[in-house]
Structures are given as structure tokens and as C-alpha cells.
Amino acid sequence: MTRATSNVVLLLVGMMTVQLAGNGTYARYVAVGFGPYLMAAGLVLVLLAVAAMILDVRRHGAEAAADSPHRAHAHSGHEHSGGVHWFLVAAVVVIVFVSPPPLSVSSVGNIRSEAIATVEREPFPPLPGGDAPEIGIADAVTRAARDSTDSLVGREITLTGFVVRTSNGGAPRADGSLTGLDLARIRIVCCAADARTVRVHLSPEVPAYPEGTWVSVRGVVDPVSSTPSTRYIPTLHVRSVTEIEAPDHPYAPR
């Protein structure tokens, strides 16, 4: 592949990175916090590509003035095919024109549940005020296992996620059930390759929604159900369920 083609590929990769960072699509593949860094990296690639093109044009003009058959023959010997460049071009085309969707319930079977790093108890900040404040599933799971102030005890909260079959390695839940439904979100720490699910178990009275249905659930988390036998996945005693549309950014915050 010639230098000119390499520069075009570099420019395309840079422009693609800027586009993904600018329209928010990058959040399907990497953590949301990486957006500014991707934008900066994309702009750097674009500037490098443009600078290389300008230098090549100037160099070509200087060489053309003093060109010779020997010089042309010597130069042509350094042009090698670069298969990796074409893979980059293919990747750009796929991402720009066939943008893969974010991870969803169809990926859950290949994604492990996120484990609690430590169960050492400590005081957590109070829950937001109001009637059934909305918090993240990860926050609810962590509070159930570690909050020494028991902020979840008897407090109605609202959680949002998608419905998925319960995951407990075949072991009984704290409520004795072997099956049922969980409310889950997918969380990525760095990129989609390290995705994990964060989830709570839903009490049996919840309607049998199809897997992947997005719902907003009001209920009370039972911290006692957050034990090693349940892999610290607590049970949410459901008070009400509302089916909703999938959010624009479906991943759980870091």
C-alpha cells in the first residue's frame, strides 16, 4: 500500500473516531467516560493524516523536479502491500455503515454477573429524598451487601433495567425459588469485552415478562437476601412494574 493510501486510511480512522465520539455511538463499545479522550485521539489522527498528506505533496513536487529513471525505480521497490490497512478500511466501513447495536439480553448468556469486590460494611450516603427515588441497580446491590446504615431497609426505591431469567448457578434463592426473573443492566468498565451484568432478583409476584423487556420497577430490597449463597444478588419485593422503552444509553454507569 502506498503512502498516499496509508494517509487516507489514517484520515478515515480519525474521522470515524471523531464521528463516534461526537454522536455518542462510542458508548456502545467503551465506557462513557472515554468520550473526550476518543475525541482528542480522533482529532490527533486527522491532523497527523493531513500533515502527512501535505508533506507528501511537497516532497512529490520536489522529487518531480529532479526525477530520474533510477530514482523512480529505487522508490518503487519500497512499496509493499499492506493487508492490515485494508482490514482497517473494512472496520471503518462496518462501524460507519453497519453500526453494531449495544449489548443486550441476547448477550447475557455470555456475560458473567458482576461480583461484589468486598463485603466489608461501611456507612453509605443517605438515599435521595422523595417517594421511591430512582437509583442504579449497582448501587442497590452494593448497599444491600455493605451499607452499615441499612438505608434500604423498609425504603421503597425505583430501579430500571431489562428482564432476564434468574442467575444463581442452580442454587436456591433466599426465597427458596430455583427459577424466576432478575432485573439487570449491563455494565462495562473499559470496553464491551469486559462487560458484566448487575442484577437484582425479582419477587415471584412480578408478571412473566419476556426476556429483554425494559421495565421500571418500584419495590423494597431485602438486604437479608444478599448472601454468599445468592452471590450477593438481593431480592427486590415488587410493588409495581411499568414497561418502558429501552433508554438511549442502556449500560449501567461505572
C-alpha positions in Angstrom: 0.0 0.0 0.0 1.4 3.4 -1.0 2.0 6.2 1.5 -0.9 8.2 -0.1 -3.3 5.3 0.6 -1.9 4.9 4.1 -2.6 8.5 4.8 -6.2 8.2 3.5 -6.7 5.2 5.8 -5.3 7.2 8.8 -7.6 10.1 7.9 -10.7 7.8 7.7 -9.9 6.2 11.0 -9.5 9.6 12.6 -12.7 10.9 11.1 -14.6 7.7 12.2 -13.3 8.1 15.8 -14.4 11.8 15.9 -17.8 10.8 14.5 -18.3 8.1 17.1 -17.2 10.4 19.9 -19.3 13.3 18.6 -22.6 11.4 18.2 -22.3 9.3 21.3 -22.2 6.0 19.4 -18.9 5.2 21.0 -20.7 4.4 24.3 -21.9 1.1 22.7 -18.3 -0.1 22.7 -16.4 1.6 25.5 -17.2 3.3 28.8 -18.9 6.7 28.6 -16.1 8.5 30.4 -13.7 7.7 27.4 -15.6 10.1 25.1 -13.3 13.1 25.5 -10.2 11.0 25.1 -11.6 9.4 21.9 -12.4 12.8 20.5 -8.9 14.0 21.2 -7.4 10.9 19.7 -9.5 11.2 16.6 -8.6 14.8 16.1 -4.9 13.9 16.5 -5.2 11.2 13.9 -6.9 13.6 11.5 -4.2 16.3 12.0 -1.4 13.7 11.5 -3.0 12.4 8.3 -3.5 15.9 6.9 0.1 16.9 7.8 1.4 13.7 6.2 -0.6 14.5 3.0 0.8 18.0 2.9 4.4 16.8 3.4 4.0 14.1 0.7 2.6 16.7 -1.8 5.6 18.9 -1.2 8.0 16.0 -1.3 6.5 14.8 -4.6 6.8 18.2 -6.1 10.5 18.4 -5.1 11.2 14.9 -6.4 9.4 15.6 -9.7 11.7 18.5 -10.4 14.8 16.2 -10.2 13.2 12.9 -11.1 15.2 10.2 -12.9 14.5 6.6 -14.0 16.9 5.3 -11.4 15.2 7.3 -8.7 11.8 6.1 -9.7 12.9 2.5 -9.9 14.5 2.7 -6.4 11.4 4.3 -4.9 9.1 1.7 -6.4 11.0 -1.0 -4.6 9.8 0.2 -1.3 6.0 -0.1 -2.0 4.8 -3.2 -0.3 1.2 -4.4 0.1 -0.3 -3.8 3.5 -3.1 -6.2 4.2 -3.6 -4.7 7.7 -4.5 -1.4 6.1 -7.4 -3.0 4.3 -8.6 -4.6 7.5 -8.7 -1.1 9.0 -10.7 0.2 6.0 -13.1 -2.7 6.4 -13.5 -1.9 10.1 -14.3 1.7 9.3 -16.9 0.8 6.7 -18.6 -1.7 9.1 -18.7 0.7 12.0 -19.9 3.7 9.9 -22.4 2.0 7.7 -23.3 -1.2 9.7 -23.2 0.1 13.3 -23.5 -2.8 15.7 -26.1 -2.3 18.4 -25.2 -2.2 22.1 -25.0 -5.4 24.1 -28.5 -6.6 25.1 -30.3 -9.6 26.6 -29.0 -11.8 23.8 -25.5 -11.3 25.1 -26.3 -12.0 28.8 -25.6 -15.8 28.4 -22.0 -15.0 27.6 -21.6 -12.3 30.3 -20.9 -13.1 33.9 -22.6 -11.3 36.8 -20.5 -8.7 38.5 -19.2 -9.8 41.8 -19.0 -7.7 44.9 -15.3 -6.9 45.4 -15.6 -6.8 49.2 -18.4 -7.2 51.7 -16.8 -5.1 54.4 -19.6 -3.0 55.8 -19.4 0.8 56.0 -21.8 3.8 56.1 -23.2 4.9 52.8 -24.7 8.3 52.0 -28.4 8.6 52.5 -30.7 7.7 49.6 -32.2 10.6 47.6 -35.3 12.1 49.0 -38.8 11.8 47.7 -41.2 8.9 47.1 -39.4 5.8 45.7 -36.3 7.6 44.5 -34.7 6.0 41.4 -31.2 4.6 42.0 -28.9 2.4 39.9 -29.1 -1.4 40.2 -25.4 -1.5 41.1 -26.0 1.0 43.9 -28.8 -1.1 45.2 -26.7 -4.3 45.1 -23.8 -2.7 46.8 -25.9 -1.1 49.5 -27.7 -4.4 50.3 -24.3 -6.1 50.8 -22.3 -3.4 52.5 -24.3 -0.5 53.9 -23.9 -0.4 57.7 -26.7 2.2 57.9 -29.2 -0.1 56.4 -30.5 2.6 54.1 -32.5 0.2 52.1 -34.4 -1.4 54.9 -38.1 -0.7 54.5 -37.4 2.0 51.9 -39.2 1.9 48.6 -37.0 2.6 45.6 -37.3 2.6 41.8 -34.9 0.5 39.6 -34.8 0.4 35.8 -33.4 -2.4 33.7 -34.4 -5.3 31.5 -35.9 -8.6 32.5 -33.8 -11.8 32.3 -34.1 -15.3 33.7 -32.7 -15.6 37.2 -29.0 -16.4 37.5 -27.7 -18.2 40.6 -25.9 -21.2 39.3 -28.8 -23.5 40.0 -28.7 -22.8 43.8 -31.9 -21.8 45.6 -32.6 -18.2 46.1 -33.1 -16.7 49.5 -36.8 -17.0 49.0 -36.4 -20.7 48.2 -37.1 -20.4 44.4 -35.0 -22.1 41.8 -36.3 -20.1 38.9 -37.8 -16.7 38.3 -36.7 -13.3 36.8 -34.0 -10.9 37.5 -33.8 -7.2 36.7 -30.5 -6.5 35.1 -28.3 -3.9 33.4 -25.0 -4.4 31.6 -22.0 -2.5 32.8 -18.7 -2.1 31.1 -15.6 -0.9 33.0 -13.4 -0.3 29.9 -14.9 -1.8 26.8 -17.6 -4.2 25.7 -15.2 -7.1 26.1 -15.2 -6.8 29.9 -19.0 -6.4 30.2 -20.7 -7.7 33.3 -24.3 -7.8 34.4 -25.5 -6.1 37.6 -28.9 -7.5 38.8 -31.4 -7.9 41.5 -33.8 -10.9 41.8 -37.5 -10.0 41.4 -40.0 -11.4 43.8 -42.4 -14.1 42.4 -45.4 -11.8 42.0 -43.8 -9.9 39.1 -45.6 -10.6 35.8 -43.8 -13.0 33.4 -42.4 -10.5 31.0 -40.4 -11.8 28.0 -36.7 -11.6 28.4 -35.2 -8.3 27.3 -38.3 -6.3 28.2 -37.3 -3.0 29.7 -39.2 -2.1 32.9 -39.3 0.4 35.7 -39.8 -1.4 39.0 -40.9 0.0 42.4 -40.2 -2.1 45.4 -38.2 -2.7 48.5 -34.9 -4.5 48.5 -34.4 -7.2 51.2 -30.8 -6.8 52.3 -31.0 -10.1 54.2 -31.2 -11.9 50.9 -27.8 -10.6 49.9 -25.7 -13.5 51.0 -22.8 -15.6 49.6 -25.4 -18.3 48.5 -27.2 -15.8 46.3 -23.8 -14.3 45.1 -24.9 -11.1 46.9 -27.8 -10.6 44.4 -30.6 -9.3 46.6 -34.3 -9.8 46.1 -36.5 -6.9 45.3 -40.0 -7.2 46.6 -42.0 -5.7 43.8 -44.8 -3.2 44.5 -45.4 -2.1 40.9 -43.9 -2.6 37.4 -44.2 -0.3 34.3 -43.0 -1.4 30.9 -40.8 1.3 29.2 -38.8 1.8 26.1 -35.1 0.9 26.1 -33.1 4.0 27.1 -30.7 5.7 24.6 -27.8 4.7 26.9 -28.7 1.2 28.1 -25.5 0.4 30.1 -25.3 0.9 33.8 -23.0 3.7 34.9 -19.5 2.8 36.1 
